[in-house]
Amino acid sequence: MMINYKLIFKDLETFHILGTCTVNQHLHARKISLDFIDRDNFIKSLHTDPKMHGLNAMSISDITGIPRATVIRKLKKLVAQKNLSIDNKKHYRLTGSFLKTLMPLQKIVIAKLAYFSTQVFNLHLFSKKD
């Protein structure tokens, strides 16, 4: 999974920073409303809801353990790529443009993870002696 994401982001810190912003908005979206109809509308709300809170660079640094200077440099790169936007309070939010890139890759990663989980489960299941 990490290798596939590294191909897109070129380094794992950038992936981790974008992932932290994604998780923050996901958790906040669940607090705002629990009545999303389907997955697509929920994902759309992550980057279109005006009530959605972003994270500042210091919070991202604290959460990830990545030095603040590195976080700021990676955030600038993500903003330049239009994966994140920054508001007047210096909070970073998802823009949604990354969905076109990540959604196809996410399907591959989930399929590989499902295959791996099945193999581990079967190995554990069949290794037990009755």
Residue pairs with C-beta under 8 A, 6 or more apart in sequence:
1 109
1 112
1 113
2 12
2 15
4 105
4 108
4 109
5 12
5 15
5 105
5 109
6 12
6 15
8 15
8 101
8 102
8 105
9 15
9 18
11 74
13 64
13 66
13 70
13 74
14 74
14 77
14 78
16 64
16 66
17 60
17 64
17 66
17 71
17 74
17 75
17 78
18 78
18 83
18 84
18 98
20 55
20 60
20 63
20 64
21 54
21 55
21 60
21 84
21 92
21 93
21 94
22 46
22 94
24 53
24 54
24 55
25 46
25 47
25 52
25 53
25 54
25 93
25 94
26 46
28 52
28 53
29 36
29 42
29 45
29 46
29 49
29 52
32 49
32 51
32 52
33 45
36 42
36 45
43 99
44 96
45 52
46 52
46 94
46 96
47 93
47 94
47 95
47 96
48 96
52 93
53 91
53 93
54 86
54 87
54 91
54 92
54 93
55 63
55 91
55 92
56 89
56 90
56 91
56 92
57 68
57 71
57 72
57 75
57 90
57 92
58 68
60 66
60 71
60 75
60 92
61 67
61 68
61 71
64 71
66 74
75 84
75 86
75 92
78 84
78 92
79 85
79 86
79 92
81 97
82 95
82 97
83 94
83 95
83 97
83 98
84 92
84 93
84 94
84 95
85 92
85 93
85 94
85 95
86 92
86 93
87 93
